[in-house]
Amino acid sequence: MPADCAHAGRAGALESGVGSEPRDVGRVHATHHTLVLLQSRRECEYSSSSVVGAEMLQQAQIESSPRAQAAVGPIGRMLVRRFVNYLRNASTTFELVLPDGLVRRVGDGAPSFRVHVKTNRALRALASTDAGRIGDAYVAGDIDIEGDMLKPFELRNSLSDSHPMTTVWRFLQPALFGQIHTNKQAISAHYDIDPEFFLSFLDPEVPCYTQGIFVNDAETLNAATRRKFDYVYTGCLLKPGDHILEVGPGWGAWFEYAWRRGVKCTGITISQISADYLKARSAALHADWEILICDLLAYETTRTYDAVVIMGVMEHLPQYKPVLEKVIAVLKPGGRLFIDASACTKKFELSSYMVKYIYGGNHSFLVLHDFLDKLAQTPMRVEELFNDRHSYFLTFQQWARNFDRNRELVIQRFGEFNYRRFRLYLWGAAYEFLSRSLDCYRMIIHNP
């Protein structure tokens, strides 16, 4: 999901917000007891039915009651002054609506958005000028944002995002439990929620969780996604009777496109819910899709494929050398590999908000120079390479609009916690592509 990647690491002024860390963040005790506690904490943070998230929202509702809003108090006013003064030179103008109803303007000119500060806890988060704590406050329901949802992320460079425990845990997981286990935990945390949640913002006819290829800003996401599928089919020289392997087939949009053109489809996934959905979809279509629950790094077969498609999954596969070795082992001579991925210039650069609420583990945006270096050590060669940065901005923007349009349905079915954490992610990612902090590459690679 990239001009300076340090910007992408914060992933926007509010998107990059992560929860505040324990005060004694420097002391990481590598005892079994501590590691179990840490892992339990991670699993709780990533749970789609997070009890912690529900408790945070419940507490926010109590604190935002009329009685709690009666007065900000001297300490609250001091916190407001600190935040306003800190951002007094910001180029983005917005309004703060305080718990007692007082409105304060930050910056000069017409405000482009409003931040509703509902609790005194939110005032403390804002005064910290820490993106992590601000993000937590939004997810908890202590803060609401209305107006131009791209504008808040222009403040990202003005905020800190220092959460050592979150960073340490990202890399302890694979070291202690192995990369395959870490992949499974992270993928399960993000994807193992009812498919209707993702279908609330993906294109309903072509539910693809990666960028389309837009020829103009007014084009529909549906048309842009179908153009991308045309590109993959043509670029991989596919024809009826060919057999493809897709790594992470998601909700089957590409499978259905290829299958309708006579291509046999095999997919590997480590998301049980995705596998169940795909099997049901295959049965409904009377298709012959083969769906296997397996990590690519653990996949073993004597079969070879005409093409391998890794669409929007390389961010979860930062170990490029073993990934390429596995692809070579299963790809026929003359076969093609399609890859697309969000990209930045520094490996493992990711905001603490993203680590906590969206993508855990040691996953990473694609680092092109590193990937190409590993590719150059293999017989495979790049045939085509494109930057779809603007197309991914348009894609994420449409997803975010779809999600907001379906707000009531999402909250009713999946809870406000899930709505809030994904809302910041979608709008924040859109801004990262718009601001050129993230890139998006797609490529066709030939196996001689």
N, C-alpha and C positions, 0 to 999 in steps of 0.2 A: 502497500500500500503504500519527490523526492526532490534552490540553487545551492544552498549550504545545508548539508544533512544534519548539522547540529540543530537547525530549525526543525527539521522533520522529527528529530529526537524529542523535541518538546511537543510536536504534533499539534501546535496551535495553542493559543493562550488558555483556552479552556479545555480543549480536547485532551491536552496532555496532563490534565490534573489527575493525580493519584492520591490515595489516602495518606494521611500523615503517618510517619513511622514512629516506632517506639523511640524514646529519647536516647536510650543507650544503643544507638545504631552501630557503633563501632565494634561492639563485642559480639562476635558470632561464635558460639560455642559448638564445636563439631562433635557433640555427643549424640548418641542415638536418640536420647529423649528429646533434645532440642530439634533434631531433624524431623522427628515425627510431628512435633508441634508445628514446625514450619510447613510441613507438607499438608497438615490438616488445615492450617490457615489458608494455604493456596487453594485447596479444594473448596473451602468455604467461599473464598472470594470469587471463584469462577462458577459456582453453582448458579444455574439459571433460576432456581427457586430460592436464592440466597436468603437465609434467615437473617443474616447481618443486614442485607439490603432492606428487608421488610422492617426490621427494627429501626433502622436509620430513618426510613420514611415515616414510620409511626411517630418517632420522636420529633421529627420535623413538623408533623401535623400538630402535635401538642404545643410546640414552641411557637408556631405561627398562629395560634388561636388569638382572638381579640384581646384576651387578658395578657397574653405574652407580648403582644404588640403595643401595649399601652404606652411604653416609653423606652427610648433607646438608652437613656442614662448617660452620665458623664463618661464612663469608660467606653460605651458604644460610640459616643460622639468623637472621642479621641481616636478610636479605631477607624472611623469613617475619614477623619482628617488625614490620618496616615496613608490610607489607600488613595484618596483623592490627590494628595500632594505627590505621592509616588508616581502617579500617572499624569501629572499636570501637563507634561510636554508631549504626551502621546498624540499621534496624528489622527487617531480615531476618537470621535466624540460619542459619548453615550450618557445615559442617565441612570442613576441609582435611585431606586424607590426603597426607602428604609422601612423597617418594621413598624414605625409609628406613622407612616404615610408621607413623611417629608421626602421631597425629591431633590437630589443633588446632581448637577451636571458636571461631567468630567471631560475636559477638553474644550476647544472652541468650535463654533459652528453648530450646524444642525445635528442633533443626535441621530445615529443610524440604528441604535437598538437600545433596549431597556433591560436592566438587571434588577429584578425584584428580590430584595433581600428580606427573607421571611423570618429569620431567627437571629438571635444574638450570636449563635454559633457560626452563622454565615458571615457575620461581621468579623469574627476572629479569623476565619479562613481568608477573607479578602485582605485583611490587614497583614496577613503573613506574606502576601505577594508571592505565594508559592502555588504554581499551577496545579500541583498534586492535590493540595488541600482545597483549592477552588473547585476542581473537578469532583472531588468527593462531596463537596457541599451541594453541587448540582445534582449528582446522582441520588443523594440523600433527600432531595426535595427542599433543602434549605434555601436554594436559589432557583429562580425561574428566569428565562431569557426570552424576550420577544423582539421581533423586528428582523432586520437583515442578519440571518444566521451565519453568513460568511464573515461579517465584520468583527465579531468578538475575537476571532483567531488572529487578527492583525496585531493584537497585543502580545502575542506569544513571546517575542524577543525581550519584552520588559519583565517577564516573570521567571522565577527560578523553578527548578524541578529536580531537587536533590533528595533522593530517597535510596540511600545505600543498601538497606536491607532488601528492597525490591530487586536491586541490581545484583546483589550477591546471590540471592535465591535463584535467579534466572540461570546462573551457570553452575550452581551447586546441584541442581536437579539432574542434568545429564551426567555430571561427574559421579554422582552417587547411585543413580538408578538406571543409567544408560539412556542413549538417545532415543531408542525405540519406545521405551516407557514414557519418556518426556513428551515425545510426539503424540502418543496416544492420549495423555492427560490434557495436553493443550488443545488438540483437535476436538476431543470430547467436550471440553469446556466451552468452545466456541460454537460447534456445529450440532451437538446433541441436544437440540431443542426442537419442538414440533416444527416440521417444515413450513407450516403456515406462517410462522414468525418471519422467516426469510422471504416467503412469497408475498408478504405484506409490503415489501419494497422492491423486490426484483420485478422484471417485466413478467406479467402474468402468462404470456404465451411462450416466451423464450427465457425461462428463469436461469440465466447465466450469471454467476457471481464473479465476473471479470468484466473488463471494459469492452464496449462496442467500438466500432471504427466509424466515426462520424465524418461526413463530408462537409457538413455545415452545422451551426449551432441550433438551428431550428428543426433538425431531423429528429425523428422519434428514436427512443432507445431500442425499440423492436427492430426497426430498419437497420440501425447501426450494428446490432448484435448479429442479425442475419448476414450482414456484409462480412463480419468477422468470420463467421462459420464458412462462408463461401471462400474466404481467403485461406483458411486452414485446409479445407478440402482440396482446393487447387494447389496450394503450396506443398502439400504432402503427397501430391500426385496420386490421390486416392481414386479408386474406381470400384464398381460393383464386384463383390467377391473378396475384396481385401479384408484384412483383419487388423484392428487397431487395439492398442492398450491405452486406456486413459487412466492417469494417476489422479485420484480425487475427482470422480465424476459428478459430485454434488447432487443436483436434482435432475440430471439427465438431459439437459437442453442440447448439449452437443451430441450425446448418444442418439437422441431421437432424430436429429438432423442427419447424422451419418447413416443410421440404420435405414431411414427412408430412402437412402440412395444406394442400398444394397451392400453396405459395409457391415461386417460382423464386429460386434463390440464386446470387449472385455474391460472391466474396470476394477481397480483395487482401491479400497478406502479403509480408513481406520475409524470411521464414524458408523456406529451401529444403526443410528437413526437414518442416515443417508442410505445405507445398504438396504434397510427395510423399505424405505420409500422407493428406491430404484427397482427393487424386486416386484413391488406392487404395481409400479408404473409399467414395467415390462410385461407383467401378466395382463394388465388392462389393454395394452396395445397388441397382445399376442406376439410380442417380440421374443428374441432368443438371446437377450443380453446375459452375459456372465458377470456376476458381481461377487468379488472375493473380498473378505475382510483381512487385510494384510498391509503392513508397512512396506513401502517400496524397498527399503534397505534390507528387509527380510524376505522379499519375494523370490521364490525359486521356481523355475520352470524350464523344461526342455524345449518349449515352444518359442518361436520367433515371430515377430509382428512386422507388418508392412509400414506401420507408423506408430510412434509413441506420442501421446498428447499430454502435456503437463500445463494445464490452463489455470493460472491463478493459484498455483500450489508451490512454486519454487520458494516463496517466502517461508514456507514451512520446512524447506530442505536446504539449509545453509551449508551442508557438507557436500560441496560440489564434486569433489573427486569421486567418492563412492557412488554418488547419484549417477554421474556420467558412466562409471564402470558398469553399473547395473543396466543402464539404458543400452550400452553397447552389447551386453550379454543377451538382451532380448530383442534387439532390432536386427532385421534382415540386412544383409549387404545391399546397399542401394536404397535402404529405407530412410525415412525422414523423421526427425524429432521436431515437434512444435513446442515452444516455450513462450509464455508471457508472464510478466511479473511486475509489481511495483518495485521501484529501484531508488537507491540513494548511493552515496559515495563512501559511506563508512559502515563497516560490518557491525551488526547487532545494535545499531543506533535506533532506539525506540523509546518513546515517552513512557513514564511510569504509569500514566493512565492506561495506555494501550496494553502494557504488561499486566496490569491488575484486572482490567475490565474486558479486554477484547482478545488479545493474543498473548498467552503466557509462554513460559519456557524460553529457550535460547533461539527463537526464530528470528529471522532477519529479512529486511528488504533485500532484494537482489543487488549485489555489488558487481556491476558489469565488468570492470577491469579484472576483478578476482575470478569471476566465472570464465571469462575469455582466456585467462592465464591457464586455468585448469583444463579448459577445452583444448587449448593448443598442445597439451600433453597427450592427447588422444588422436586417433586417425580422423575423427569427425571434423567437419568444417562448416562454418556459417555460410549459408547461401543468401539470406536476406535478414536485415535487421532494421526495425523501425522504432521510433519513439512515439508512443501513443499518449503522451502526457495530457494534452488538451482533451483528447477523447475520454480519458479516465476522469478528468474534472467534470465533463458533461455527464458521464455515467453516474458518478457519485452524487452529483447535484440532483439528478433525476431520482435516484434511490432515496435521497434525503427528503425530497418533496413528496414522493410516494409514501414514505414512512410517516411524515407529518400529516398527510391527508388521512391516513388510517390510524391516527393517534388513539381515538377512543376504542377501536377494535383491538388494537395491540395491548392497551392497558387492561381492557376487560379480560382478555384471554391470557396474557403473559405477565401482567403486573407492571406497575409504574417503574420499578427498578430496572427491568429489561428495556422498557421504552427509553428511559433517560440515558442509560449507558450507551445504547446504540445510537441515539439521536446525536450525541456529541461526537461519536466516532464517525458517523456518516458525513455530517457537516464539516467536521474538522479535516477529514481526509479530502473532501472536495476542495477545501481551501489550500491544502498542501500541494495539490496538483495545480491549482490556479496560480499560486504564488511561486511555482517552479521549485519548491523545496523537495518535491518528489518527482521522479520520472516514471515512465512505464514502458518497458521494452517488450517487443514481440519478435520472435526470430524463427526462421526455418533453418535447421541444421541437418546436413547430409552425412549419412554413414556410408563411406565408400565400399 
